[in-house]
Amino acid sequence: MANTTAKIEAALPYVLPVLGGLLGVIWVNLNKFEFINPVFAIVIGVVLGRLAALLTTRLMRKARRKER
């Protein structure tokens, strides 16, 4: 049975890009600019979420290795 840290580590690559895209949608809806493509803001949010997920999982793996 997997521990809680492993479950969180498995979910982060899916959850953080979705949250980033959602934040992109919210930002586009709050800031009405005529020259900004909404898809651009959503993609930027997804990419930033993916990068955050990669960094977070790497830090979690390093911490787990030190525990062993």
C-alpha positions in Angstrom: 0.0 0.0 0.0 1.4 3.3 -1.1 2.0 6.0 1.5 0.5 9.5 1.4 3.6 11.1 0.0 3.7 8.7 -2.9 0.0 9.4 -3.7 0.6 13.1 -3.6 3.6 12.7 -5.8 1.6 10.7 -8.3 -1.2 13.3 -8.4 0.8 16.5 -8.7 1.7 16.2 -12.5 -2.1 16.1 -13.2 -3.4 18.5 -10.6 -1.0 21.5 -10.9 -1.3 21.9 -14.7 -5.1 21.9 -14.4 -4.9 24.5 -11.6 -2.6 26.6 -13.7 -5.0 26.4 -16.6 -7.9 27.4 -14.3 -5.9 30.3 -13.0 -5.3 31.3 -16.7 -9.1 31.2 -17.3 -9.8 33.3 -14.2 -7.1 35.8 -15.2 -8.5 36.2 -18.7 -12.0 36.7 -17.3 -11.0 39.3 -14.7 -8.7 41.3 -17.1 -10.6 42.1 -20.2 -8.0 43.1 -22.8 -8.8 43.2 -26.5 -5.3 42.2 -27.6 -4.8 39.1 -25.4 -5.8 35.7 -26.8 -7.5 33.7 -24.0 -5.9 30.5 -25.2 -2.4 32.1 -24.7 -3.1 32.8 -21.0 -4.5 29.3 -20.4 -1.5 27.7 -22.1 0.9 29.8 -20.0 -0.9 28.7 -16.9 -0.7 25.1 -17.8 3.0 25.3 -18.6 3.7 27.1 -15.3 1.7 24.4 -13.5 3.6 21.7 -15.2 7.0 23.3 -14.3 5.8 23.6 -10.7 4.8 20.0 -10.6 8.2 18.9 -12.0 10.0 21.0 -9.4 7.8 19.8 -6.5 8.1 16.1 -7.4 11.9 16.4 -7.7 12.1 18.0 -4.2 9.8 15.3 -2.8 11.9 12.6 -4.3 15.1 14.1 -2.9 13.5 14.4 0.6 12.3 10.8 0.4 15.8 9.6 -0.6 17.3 11.3 2.4 14.9 9.5 4.7 16.1 6.1 3.6 
